[in-house]
Amino acid sequence: MRARTAASTLALVVGSVTSALAASGAREDNSGVFAWIFLGFCALIIVAQMLPAVLTMLGMAKGVRESFSHKAKAEVKSH
């Protein structure tokens, strides 16, 4: 019960804290819809480049795992 009271008190204190060190006004960058479309296109290019790299890494890991698996089976058969 004591832990529950402490957690409730902490939640009330943290919830009531004001942003004393926050900036006075919102930053406005005047980015239009075309800037966001351009950034989305850039992100699409990056993801498209990373997909084959990730698949290659997974294929290499699978090959290493199978290699060790075949070696372990060969050792068991030889004994």
N, C-alpha and C positions, 0 to 999 in steps of 0.2 A: 504494500500500500504506500509505503514511504517513497519508493522509486516512482510510482505513478504520480504522486504529488510533486516530486522533484521534476519529472518530465513535463508535467502540466505547467509548472511555474516557469521552467525554461522556455517552453513554447510561447507563453504569454510575453515574456521579456523579449525574446527574439522577434516575435511578431509585432511588438510595439516600437521597435527601434526605428528611428527615422534615418533617412539617408543624409547625414550631415555633410559628408564629403563629396556629394554628387555634384555634377556640373550644373550650372544655373539654367542652361537652355539646351534644347535638343539640337543635335548636330544635323544639319541639312546638307545632303550631298547632291541634290538635284539630279539623281540618276533616273532616267526615263525607262520606259519599257524596253527600248532597244538595247540599253546597257545590260539589262537583266537577261534578255534573249542571248546576247553575245556571251555572257558569263555561263549561261546554261549550255550553250554550244561548246564552249571550252571544257566544261565539266564532262560533257558527253564524249568528247575526243579523248580525254584522260581516262575515263572508264573503259572506252573501247580499246585503248592501248594496254590497259592493265589486265583485261580479261584473258588474252592469250598468254601473258606472262604467268598469271596465277595458274592457269590450266597446265602450262609446261612444268611449273614447280610441283604441282600435284602429281603429274605423270612421272616426274623424276623420283619423287618420294615413294610412289607405288612401285616403281622399278627397283629401288633400293630395298624396299620391304620384301618384294618377291625374291630378290637375289639372296637375301639372308634366309628366307624361308626355304629355298631350294638347297642352300648349303647345310642348313640344319637337318633337312630330310636326308641328304646324302650322308651326313655323319651318322645318323641313326641307322641307316641301312648298312653302313660299312662296319659297324660294331656288332 
